[in-house]
Amino acid sequence: MPIQRKFLWQIWVAVAVIAAASLPIPLAQAREINVSENLQEAIDDAAPGDTLILSNKTYAGSLVISKPLTILGRGQAKIVGTSLGSVIHVKAPYTTLKGLFITGSGLLLETQDSGIFLDKQASGAIIEDNIISDNLIGIYVSGAENAHVTGNQITGRRDLRMNERGNGIQIWNAPGTIIEKNDIRYGRDGIFVTTSKRNIFKANSMQDLRFAIHYMYTNDSQVIGNRSLRNHIGYAIMSSSHLTVEDNLSEQDRDRGFLFNYANHVVAKRNVVRGGTEKCIFIYNSNKNYFEENLLSDCAIG
């Protein structure tokens, strides 16, 4: 083989090896394991890519997941924390949590106590069809890129004052996060995002909160087809730019349907505010925004 062709062949092989190593665990290597007792022990004993299937029973929480796994509850398995820290802490990529009932986090905002906590190693996580109830923060996506949070029912701590509660879903520095089709109630904010980009919030329902969706320092993202009901403010867009805000509903929100504060280059189209809000849209120190076909009704000030 000529030297040049041999060199190119070596480069191709090296690239192929690196690409293969970066892929998720092949399904052919995965096992399905029924878990009847100690869930943390089953997590520790599992191999990367395994699926743990839970029984219709209660499991002890304060779990740590440090390898890519799928945990399936099929709607009946309950994971109860110790009222200290987070109920489930995910530290591995490509982890799926589905069909679980999760409750019993701690109550310290300083330590970000959550029902599910995804740290920066948990890229590509899928959090789907869970009931997450009576935790301080429902789901915290902390630096985990490309997480997908869909179809969850999240209920906050109604025994706490609103400012003492955590957010339903909280996102920090987690580009590519998709939040869709979740039902969020009784927290502080429904979805709170800060210092992030390329996020999509779509078709979520949020009610009885402070803000339904709260944006801070987050750019190049989409807020599409969400519903805000009986919150203090529907959509608070602050210190963010290049957002698409379309087809959202604010209904019976107390103070404002939409608030834009230091928000620039926003496209807001086909949104609806109705039901007696004080101000339909409030804009402060925001520039180069585009509003089209928004329906504003029943507000003291449009």
C-alpha positions as CSV (number, residue, x, y, z in Angstrom):
1,M,0.0,0.0,0.0
2,P,1.5,3.4,-0.9
3,I,2.5,5.6,2.0
4,Q,-0.1,8.2,1.4
5,R,-3.0,5.7,1.1
6,K,-1.7,3.9,4.2
7,F,-1.7,7.2,6.1
8,L,-5.2,8.0,5.0
9,W,-6.4,4.6,6.0
10,Q,-4.9,5.0,9.5
11,I,-6.7,8.3,9.9
12,W,-10.0,6.8,8.8
13,V,-9.7,3.9,11.3
14,A,-8.9,6.3,14.1
15,V,-11.9,8.5,13.4
16,A,-14.2,5.4,13.2
17,V,-13.0,4.2,16.6
18,I,-13.5,7.6,18.2
19,A,-17.0,7.9,16.7
20,A,-18.0,4.4,17.9
21,A,-16.8,5.1,21.4
22,S,-19.0,8.3,21.6
23,L,-22.3,6.5,20.7
24,P,-24.8,5.4,23.3
25,I,-24.6,1.8,24.7
26,P,-25.8,-0.6,21.9
27,L,-29.1,-2.2,22.7
28,A,-27.8,-5.7,21.9
29,Q,-25.6,-5.5,25.0
30,A,-28.4,-4.4,27.4
31,R,-30.3,-6.6,29.8
32,E,-33.7,-6.2,31.5
33,I,-33.5,-6.7,35.2
34,N,-36.5,-7.0,37.5
35,V,-35.9,-5.2,40.8
36,S,-37.9,-6.2,43.9
37,E,-35.8,-4.9,46.8
38,N,-32.8,-2.6,47.1
39,L,-32.9,-0.2,44.1
40,Q,-29.6,1.5,44.8
41,E,-27.9,-1.9,45.0
42,A,-29.5,-2.9,41.7
43,I,-28.2,0.3,40.1
44,D,-24.7,-0.3,41.4
45,D,-24.7,-3.9,40.1
46,A,-26.2,-3.1,36.7
47,A,-24.1,-2.8,33.6
48,P,-24.2,0.4,31.4
49,G,-27.2,0.2,29.1
50,D,-29.3,-2.1,31.3
51,T,-33.0,-1.6,32.0
52,L,-34.2,-1.9,35.5
53,I,-37.9,-2.7,35.8
54,L,-39.5,-1.9,39.1
55,S,-42.4,-3.6,40.8
56,N,-45.6,-2.0,42.1
57,K,-44.1,-1.1,45.5
58,T,-42.2,1.6,47.3
59,Y,-38.4,2.0,47.0
60,A,-36.0,4.0,49.2
61,G,-34.7,7.1,47.5
62,S,-31.6,9.3,47.7
63,L,-30.4,7.3,44.7
64,V,-27.3,8.1,42.7
65,I,-27.0,6.9,39.1
66,S,-23.4,6.9,37.8
67,K,-23.8,4.8,34.6
68,P,-26.2,5.0,31.6
69,L,-29.3,3.1,32.6
70,T,-33.1,3.0,32.0
71,I,-35.4,2.7,35.0
72,L,-39.0,1.9,34.3
73,G,-41.8,2.1,36.8
74,R,-44.8,1.6,34.5
75,G,-46.8,4.1,36.6
76,Q,-46.9,2.1,39.9
77,A,-43.4,2.2,41.4
78,K,-42.9,4.8,44.1
79,I,-39.5,6.2,45.0
80,V,-39.5,8.1,48.4
81,G,-36.5,10.2,49.4
82,T,-35.2,10.7,52.9
83,S,-36.2,14.4,53.1
84,L,-32.5,15.3,52.7
85,G,-31.0,16.2,49.3
86,S,-32.4,15.0,46.0
87,V,-34.5,11.8,45.6
88,I,-32.6,10.8,42.4
89,H,-29.2,12.3,41.3
90,V,-28.2,11.4,37.8
91,K,-24.5,11.6,37.0
92,A,-24.3,9.6,33.7
93,P,-25.3,10.3,30.1
94,Y,-28.1,8.6,28.2
95,T,-30.2,7.8,31.3
96,T,-33.9,7.3,31.1
97,L,-36.4,7.6,34.0
98,K,-39.9,6.7,33.0
99,G,-43.2,5.9,34.8
100,L,-42.1,6.6,38.3
101,F,-43.7,8.3,41.3
102,I,-41.0,10.4,43.0
103,T,-41.4,12.3,46.3
104,G,-39.5,13.2,49.5
105,S,-36.7,15.6,48.6
106,G,-35.1,17.9,51.1
107,L,-36.1,21.5,51.6
108,L,-32.9,23.4,51.1
109,L,-32.7,25.7,48.2
110,E,-29.0,26.2,48.8
111,T,-28.3,22.6,47.9
112,Q,-30.9,22.5,45.1
113,D,-32.9,19.6,46.7
114,S,-34.9,18.1,43.9
115,G,-37.1,15.2,42.9
116,I,-34.7,14.5,40.0
117,F,-31.3,16.3,39.7
118,L,-29.4,16.0,36.4
119,D,-25.8,17.3,36.7
120,K,-23.5,18.2,33.8
121,Q,-22.6,14.6,33.1
122,A,-26.2,13.6,32.5
123,S,-26.3,14.7,28.8
124,G,-29.0,13.2,26.7
125,A,-31.2,12.2,29.7
126,I,-34.8,11.4,29.1
127,I,-37.3,12.1,31.9
128,E,-40.7,10.9,30.8
129,D,-44.2,10.2,32.1
130,N,-43.3,10.5,35.8
131,I,-45.4,11.9,38.7
132,I,-43.1,14.2,40.7
133,S,-44.9,15.4,43.8
134,D,-44.1,17.3,47.0
135,N,-40.5,18.0,46.3
136,L,-38.7,21.3,46.7
137,I,-37.6,21.5,43.1
138,G,-39.3,19.1,40.7
139,I,-36.6,18.5,38.1
140,Y,-33.3,20.4,38.0
141,V,-31.3,20.3,34.7
142,S,-27.9,21.6,35.9
143,G,-25.5,21.7,33.0
144,A,-26.9,18.6,31.3
145,E,-27.0,19.2,27.5
146,N,-29.7,17.9,25.3
147,A,-32.0,16.6,28.1
148,H,-35.6,15.7,27.1
149,V,-38.2,16.3,29.8
150,T,-41.7,15.2,28.6
151,G,-45.1,14.2,29.8
152,N,-44.4,14.6,33.6
153,Q,-46.9,15.7,36.2
154,I,-45.1,18.0,38.7
155,T,-46.7,19.3,41.9
156,G,-44.9,21.5,44.4
157,R,-45.1,21.9,48.1
158,R,-48.4,23.5,48.9
159,D,-47.6,23.6,52.6
160,L,-44.8,26.2,51.9
161,R,-45.2,29.9,51.1
162,M,-44.7,30.6,47.4
163,N,-41.3,32.2,47.9
164,E,-40.1,29.2,50.0
165,R,-41.0,26.8,47.2
166,G,-38.7,25.6,44.4
167,N,-39.5,25.7,40.7
168,G,-41.3,22.9,38.9
169,I,-38.5,22.6,36.3
170,Q,-35.2,24.5,36.7
171,I,-32.6,24.8,34.0
172,W,-29.1,26.2,34.3
173,N,-26.5,26.2,31.5
174,A,-28.1,23.3,29.7
175,P,-28.1,23.9,25.9
176,G,-30.4,21.8,23.8
177,T,-32.9,21.0,26.6
178,I,-36.4,20.2,25.4
179,I,-39.3,20.6,27.9
180,E,-42.6,19.6,26.5
181,K,-46.1,18.3,27.5
182,N,-45.5,18.7,31.2
183,D,-48.2,19.7,33.7
184,I,-46.8,21.9,36.5
185,R,-48.6,23.2,39.6
186,Y,-48.0,24.9,43.0
187,G,-44.3,25.6,42.8
188,R,-42.6,29.0,42.6
189,D,-42.1,29.2,38.9
190,G,-43.3,26.6,36.5
191,I,-40.2,26.6,34.3
192,F,-37.2,28.7,35.3
193,V,-34.2,28.9,32.9
194,T,-31.0,30.9,33.3
195,T,-27.7,31.2,31.5
196,S,-28.6,28.8,28.7
197,K,-29.3,28.6,24.9
198,R,-31.1,26.5,22.2
199,N,-33.9,25.4,24.6
200,I,-37.4,24.5,23.5
201,F,-40.4,24.8,25.8
202,K,-43.5,23.4,24.0
203,A,-47.0,22.5,24.9
204,N,-46.6,22.7,28.7
205,S,-49.5,23.5,31.1
206,M,-48.7,25.6,34.2
207,Q,-51.1,26.8,36.8
208,D,-51.2,28.4,40.3
209,L,-47.6,29.6,40.3
210,R,-45.7,32.9,40.5
211,F,-44.5,32.8,36.8
212,A,-45.5,30.1,34.4
213,I,-42.2,30.5,32.4
214,H,-39.3,32.7,33.6
215,Y,-36.4,33.4,31.2
216,M,-33.1,34.9,32.4
217,Y,-29.9,35.3,30.3
218,T,-31.1,32.7,27.8
219,N,-30.8,33.1,24.0
220,D,-31.7,31.4,20.7
221,S,-34.7,29.5,22.2
222,Q,-38.4,28.8,21.6
223,V,-41.5,29.1,23.7
224,I,-44.3,27.6,21.7
225,G,-47.9,26.4,22.4
226,N,-47.8,26.6,26.2
227,R,-50.7,27.3,28.6
228,S,-50.5,29.6,31.7
229,L,-53.5,29.6,34.1
230,R,-54.1,31.6,37.3
231,N,-50.4,32.6,37.8
232,H,-49.2,36.0,38.9
233,I,-47.4,36.4,35.5
234,G,-47.7,34.2,32.5
235,Y,-44.4,34.6,30.6
236,A,-41.6,36.6,32.1
237,I,-38.9,37.1,29.5
238,M,-35.9,38.9,31.0
239,S,-32.3,39.7,29.9
240,S,-32.7,37.3,26.9
241,S,-32.5,37.7,23.1
242,H,-33.4,36.0,19.9
243,L,-36.4,34.1,21.2
244,T,-39.5,32.8,19.3
245,V,-42.6,33.1,21.4
246,E,-45.6,31.8,19.5
247,D,-49.1,30.3,20.1
248,N,-49.0,30.6,23.9
249,L,-52.0,31.2,26.1
250,S,-52.2,33.3,29.2
251,E,-55.6,32.9,31.0
252,Q,-56.7,34.5,34.2
253,D,-53.1,35.4,35.1
254,R,-53.2,38.1,37.8
255,D,-50.7,40.8,36.9
256,R,-49.4,40.4,33.4
257,G,-49.8,37.9,30.5
258,F,-46.4,38.7,29.0
259,L,-43.6,40.7,30.5
260,F,-40.6,41.7,28.4
261,N,-37.7,43.2,30.4
262,Y,-34.3,43.8,28.7
263,A,-35.6,41.3,26.0
264,N,-34.3,41.9,22.5
265,H,-34.9,40.4,19.0
266,V,-38.0,38.5,20.2
267,V,-40.6,37.3,17.7
268,A,-44.0,37.1,19.4
269,K,-46.8,35.8,17.2
270,R,-50.4,34.4,17.7
271,N,-50.3,34.6,21.5
272,V,-53.5,35.0,23.5
273,V,-54.1,36.8,26.7
274,R,-57.6,36.7,28.3
275,G,-59.5,36.4,31.5
276,G,-59.0,39.6,33.4
277,T,-55.3,40.2,33.6
278,E,-54.2,43.7,34.8
279,K,-51.8,44.2,31.9
280,C,-51.9,42.0,28.8
281,I,-48.3,42.8,27.7
282,F,-45.8,44.8,29.6
283,I,-42.6,46.0,27.8
284,Y,-39.6,47.7,29.5
285,N,-36.3,48.6,28.0
286,S,-36.7,46.0,25.2
287,N,-35.7,46.6,21.6
288,K,-36.0,45.3,18.1
289,N,-38.9,42.9,18.9
290,Y,-41.6,41.9,16.5
291,F,-45.3,41.4,17.5
292,E,-47.9,40.0,15.1
293,E,-51.4,38.6,15.4
294,N,-51.6,38.5,19.2
295,L,-55.1,38.5,20.7
296,L,-55.4,40.6,23.9
297,S,-58.8,40.7,25.7
298,D,-60.3,41.4,29.1
299,C,-57.2,43.3,30.4
300,A,-57.3,46.6,32.2
301,I,-54.4,47.7,29.9
302,G,-53.7,45.9,26.6
